């Protein structure tokens, strides 16, 4: 690692950071209608077309943590880290089947969150609350990891001083970045990340295109890169006494690889920020088009993952694997282009962090504040509460990053993936059938959450006694697999069995406020109006 501050890279980084800051505040005037409406602040007026939605979803799903962590996983352990590529390929045919239905029913009834839909579909505030709390819990560490991504870039640039520096001076750049993010998100809502996403994604595509050509030329070609990586992975890891990794997963790891990819694909669009970006689209057709062009990001992700092998071949040595790719850029690129690459990662943190904080705030406002605290809240009051909660969420994430070890944030993010997958039966199941009983879905959710949490707690690693990973032996099969998928199967089994029992017992069901035609309605269809659900809708538990 180079000593001192990389002044040229820092200057380029600051230039782009200031540019997107200005864009963030100017976004408040972009297509703005009623500023007191949560539809306007939290969903951009539900007005975004195909390309804005594409950039927004790309900026939302392919984050700074993706940019840093995917190649870092390959740098640490080999091709097992490529699981992110098949899972982002699997996810798009999956969402093609249900996202248009969710958009239609949400547009028809004015739903802002997935919990709004669950409450309206099953007539249960209890189930809606479970989905909302899960979404908020899963989102918080995700926001924290975006700040970790910014911090990794700042560390490599030499900003903030060493470990012995006063904590305030060391973390001041991160505090400034946080303050700016909080200010323009509060001011502009979802329009800010939507506008900035254009810059973020353009920079990332440029950096990846240059890196995949320029770095291999400097390192002697891909033959040399893979040869050096294979040799490095064959060396014994002192902590485990086993080889460091492998260029291809060994047979015992194939169940882990496959279940992690499948489980992650099922979970990705359960995250509140994914749905927030989706519901901001202006029509059902926009969603369908995006499921066909979003795989371009998967191609980018596959190329990005190769940077992990390049970091090994380039001799990058870091104690924290999250620094491997920023350090590779620092070592291999001219300072000015390293600044561009660092800006891509930094802005790649700001966009999803903004969307995530808005999504978590919307969940709190609509499904906790409005449902349980102030049922008669006006649209202006809802918007005000969401703005304030979005600030609190970011403050919580910042405190998380500044006070806890980074591995703790990563562990909680892994746990968040396990948790958010447990909302799949209620959301996706509800989009296609009303057969499930609301109490059965709630019981299945609880079983999945408890099993997933305790199973993850029992996973140890060479450096941690608990929450050391997200894979464990699958009961009854004996193979090592993704805990989240095992918990999901248990969740579905419980929901199915209890639904049969509750229906046989004639347990009272909730009132469904939706109609079959709501799930195929489009913005231009005659008679389609946005209906805000009454405060008392679905009041039973």
N, C-alpha and C positions, 0 to 999 in steps of 0.2 A: 504494500500500500504506500502511495506517495505521501511524503511529509508536507504539512502545511495546507493552505487553502488553494484549490485550483481556481484562480481568479477568472480566467477566460470562461471556463465551464459555468462558474457561478454567475457571471454577468449574463450569459445566454439564458441560463435558468431563470434569473430574475426578470429578464425581458419578457419571456413567455408567461411567467407567472403574473406579471403586471398586466399583460395583454388580456389574459383570461379573466382577471379580476375586473377590469373595465367592462368586458363583455358580460360578466355576471351581473353587474349593476344595471347595464343598459338593457338586459333581458327583461327587466321589469316593465318596459314599454313595448315589448314585442307581443303583438296580438292580444294585448291586455283588454279585458272587458270589465266585468264586475270584480273589483279587487277584494270585496268582502265575501266572495264565494269560495268555498273549499274546492269546488270544481276548477276554479281559475288558479288558485294558489297551489293546490296539491296535485292537480291533474292537467295543468296547462290548458284549461278550457276544453279538454277532450278534443283538441283541434289539430293534432299533428298528423301530417301525411306520411307517405311511405318512407321517404329518405330521412326525414327528421326522426321518425320512429326507429329506423334502422340504426342511425348513429346513437340515438338515446339508449336503445337496448344493448347495442354493442358496448357503449361506454359504461352501461350498468352492469353487464355480465362479465366483461373482460377488464378486470380492475388492475390497479397497481399491484395488488397482492398476487394476481394471476401472473403478471409480468415478472415478478420477482420469485414467486414460490414454485411455479411449475418447472422452470429450468433449474431452480435450486434443488428440487427433489431429485432431478436426474443427476445433477452434480454430486449429490450425496449418496444415491443408491442405485442409479442406473435407470434402465428403461421402464421399471415399474412406475416411474413418475409420468409416463405417457398415458396413464389411465384417463387424464383430463381430455385427451384428444377423442377417443371413442365415445366418452360420455357426452361431449358437446355435439357429436354426430348423432347419437341416439336421441337426443332431446328434441330435435326439430320435427321429425315425424310424429313424435308423441304430442307435442304442443299443437301441431296442426289439427289434431282431433278435438282438443278441448278449449283452447284459447278463444277461437271465434265464438263459441257458445257462451263463454264467460263474458266476453265483450258485449255480446248482444243483450244478455239478461241484465248486465250491469248498466248499460246505456238505457235500457227500458225503464229500470226502476231507480236510477240514480245511485247505484251502489258505488262507493269509493274504495272499499277494501274487500278482501275475500271474506272477512268476518261478516260484513254487511250481507253478502250473498248467503252465507251459511245460516244466519239468523232468519233471513227471508224465506229460504228454501225449507228449513226444518222447523221454523217457529220456535227456536230455542236460543235464548240469550246465554244460557249456560255453555252450550256448545260453541256459540260465537265467541264468548269470552275466552274459552280454552284456545281457540285458533288465534285470537288476538294476542294473548299473553305469550304463546309459543312464538309467534312472529316477532314480537318485540325482543324476547330473550335471544332468539337466533340472530337477530340483526345487530344487536349491540356489539358483540365481539368482532363482527364483520367490519363494522365502521372502524373499530380500534385497529384492525389489521391494515386498513388503508393509511392510517396515520403511521403505522409501523413502516409501510412502504416509503412514505415521505422521509421518515427518519433515516432509513437505510441510505437513501440518496444523499441526504445532508451529511451523514457520517463519511461517506466515500469522498465527497467534495471537501471534507475537512472543516465543515462549518459547525460551530458550537464548541470547539475545543475538545480536549481529551477527557478521560474518565475522571480525572482529578479536578476538572473545572467545576466552578460553582453551578449547582443544578439549574438555577434560573438562566444563567448565561448559556449553558449547554442546550437547554430546551427552548430558548427564546425564539429561534427560527420556526420551530414547530408551533409554538404558541401564536406567532404572527400568522402563519398559514391557517391555523385553526380559526383565528379571529376573523380573517378575511372570508373564509368559507362560511362561517356562521352568519356574517353580515349579509352577504349577497344571497344566501339561501333564504334568510328571513325576509329580505326585500323582494326577491323575484320569484321565489318558489321553484316549481319544476322547470320553468322556462330557463333558469340559469344553467343547470346542467345540460339541458337540451341544446342550448346554443354553444356551450363550451365543448360538448361532445364532438362537434365538427373538428375543432382544433386538436383535441386529444387523439381521436382515431386517425386523423391524417398524419400526425406526428408518429404514432405507433407504426403505421404501415410503412412510412419512410424509413424509420429506424430499423425495422425488421428486414426490409428489402436490402438496405445497405449492409446490415450486419451479416446476412446470410451469404452475401457475395464477398464483401471486403475482408471479413475476419478469416474465412477459410483460405483465401489467397495468402494472407500474412502467415498462416499456420502451416502452409504446405499442402493444402487440399484435404478433402474429407477422409481419404485413406489414412493419412497421418493422424487426423483427429480421432477417428474410431480406434486406431491401433493404440494410441496413447491412452484413450479412455478405457479400453479393454484391459490394458496392463494395470492401470490404476485400480480398477475394480477387482482385479485378481489379488491385490495385496490384502493382507490380514488386517482387520479392524481390531486394534488393541482392546477396545471396550467390549467386543462381543466374541473375539477369538475366531471369527468367521470372515470370509471375503467381504470386502467393503460393499460390493454390489455386483451387478451383471448387466451386460449389454442387452440381454433379453431375459425376461422373468423365468426362473426355474419352474419346473412342473408343480412343486408344492405351493408356489405363489400364484398359480393361475386362477384359483377360486377367488383369492383375495382381489386380484386384478379385475376379474369379471364382475364380481358383486359390488365392488367399489364403483366401477364405471356405471353399472345399471342403477344402483342406489342413488348415485349423484345425479344421474339424468332425471330420475323421478323427482328428486328434491329441488332441482334448480329453480323451476317456476312455481314452487310453493313459497319461495322467499317473497316477502312483501314488496321489496323494491322491484322485482321482476314484474309483478302484477301492476304496480303503480305505473311503470313505463308502458305496459300493455294497454291499460285503460285510458291512457292519454291520447290514444289514436282516434282519428276522426271517423273511422268506419271499420266494419268487419273485414272488408276486403284488404285493408292495410295490414291487418294481422296475418291474413293468409299469405299475402305477398312476402311479408317479412320472414315467415317460416321457410320460404324458399331461398332467400338471399342471405340470411344470417349465417349459413354454413361457411360463407367466405371467411368468417372469423375463425372457424375451426381450422381452415388451411393456414391462416396466420399463426394460430396457436401451435400447430405442428412444427412450423419453422422456428417459432420462438423456443420450443422445448429443446431444439438442437443446441441452443446456446449453452445448455448445461454441459454437454460434451465438449464444446469449445472452451469453456472455462477450465476444464481439466487439462485439455491439451495446451492451453496457454500458461499453465502453471500457476493459476490463481490459488492463493492460500488464504483462507479466511477462517476465523474461529466460529463465526455465525454464517451459516449457509445462505441466509437471506441477503448477505452482502455480495455473494459470488457474482451475480450478473452486473450490478452497478460497478463492481471492481473490474470486471472484464471490459466494460465500456471505457472505464477510466484508463486502463492499461493499453487498449488496442486502438482506440479512436483518437484523432487529433482533439485537442481540448475543446475547440468550438463545437465539434459534432458530439463530443461526450456531453456537452451542455444541452444539446438538442435531445439526446437520449434521456438524460436526467429529467428534462422538462416533460418528456412523454410519460415517464413513470410518475412524476409528481402530479401532473394534471390528471393522469390516470387514476390517481387516488381521490382527487377533489370531486370528480364527476360522480362516481358511485357513492362516495360518502354523503354527498348532498342528497341524492335520490333515496339512499337508505334512511337518512334522518327524517326526510319528508314522509316516507312510507311508515316508519315507526310512529311518527307523530299522528298521522291519519288514523292508524289503528287505535291509538290511545283516545283520540278525540271522538271518533265515531262509535267505538265499541266498548269503551270504559266510561269516559266522561258523559257522552250523550245517553248511553243505555242505562247507566247506573247512578250517575251523579246529578246531571241536569237534563232530563228528557225533553224539556221545552227550549233547549238552546237554539238560538237563532243562527242562520248561516254566518253572520258576522262574528258571533261568539265562537262558533266552531273554528273559523279561520284563525281567530286570535289565539285560541288555545293550541291549535296545531303549530302555529309559528313559535310560540313559547316552548312547547314540548320539543320541537325540533332542535332548539338551542340546548335544552337540558340533555337530550340524547347525545349531542356532540360533546358536551361538557363531560358526561359520564364516560364516553369513549376516550376522551383525552386523559382523564384521571386514571382510567384503566391502563393506558399506555405508559403514563409517567410514573405510576406507582408499582406496577407489577412487572415481573420478568416476562420477556417477550414470548417464551415458550408457553406461559399461562394463557396468553391471548390466542395463540395457535390452538391450544387444547380446547379452549372454549368455542372456538370457531368450528372445530371438528365435532364437538358436542352439539353445536347449533345445527349442523347438517343432519345429525341423527334426530334431533328434535323436530325440525321443520318437516321432515319426511312423514311424520306421524299425522300431519294435517291432510295428507293426500286423500284418504278415504272420504272424509267429509266434503272436501272441495270438489275433486274430480268425480267421485261417486255421485255427489249431489247434482252434478251437471248432466248426468245421463239417466239417473233413476231416483225415484223417491222411495225405493223399497227399504233402504236402511232405516232403522228406528233411531231417533235422535239420542236416546239413552245408550243404545248399543254402540253408536259411534263415539260417544263420550267415554264409555268404558274402554273401548278399543284404544282410543287415544291415550288414556291413562296408563294402560298396560304397556303400550309401546314406549311411552315416556319413561316409566319406571324401569323397565327392562333395559332400555338403551342407556340410561344414565348409570345404572349400577354395573352393567357389563363394561362400559367405558371406564368407569372408576377402577375396575379390577385389572385393567391392562397396564402392565409395567413396561418400562424401557430401560436401557442401560443408564439413563440419567434421571429417571422419574419412577416413583413407586406407584403413582396413580395417573390415569388419563394419559398414558404413554403412547396411545395410538387409537385407531378406530376399527381395528379388526380383532376378531376373537373366534374361537371354535364355534361352529354352528351346531346347536343341539340336535342330536339325532342323525347328523351327517358325518361329523368328525373332521370336516375340512375347515380351514381358517377362512372366514368371510367377513364382509362388512357388517358391523353391528347394526347400523341403521336399517339395512335391508332385512335382517333377522327380526328386528323389532317391528318393522312394517308388516311382515308376514304374520307375526303374533297379533298385531293390531287388527288386521283384516279378519283373521280367524275368530277372534273374540267378537268383532262387530257382526259377523255373519251368524255365529251361533246364538248370540244374545238377541239378534233381530228375530230369529225364528221363535225363541222363547217368549219375548215380549209381545210378539204378534199373537202367539197362541194364548197368552194370558190377557190379550186385549188391553194392553197398557195404553194409556191415552197418547195420541200422537199430536205433534204440533201442527199449526196451520201453515200450509204452503201458499205464499202470496204470489208465486209465479205461475205462469201458464205455459203450455208446450210451445206456443208460437213465439214466446219471448226469447227462446234460445236460438232462433234463426233470424230475428229481426235485424234490419240494418238501419243506418241513420236516415237514409232517404225513403224508407218504407212509409206508406200512408198510415197515419195514426200513431206513429212511434213518437212518444213524448217522454222526456225524462221525468219520472215520477219519484219525488223524494219519499221514502218510506215513512209512514207516521211513527211518532216516537213510541207508540204503544205496540207497534207490530211485533209479533213473536214474543210477547211478554212472558209466556210460560217457560219453564225450564225443562 
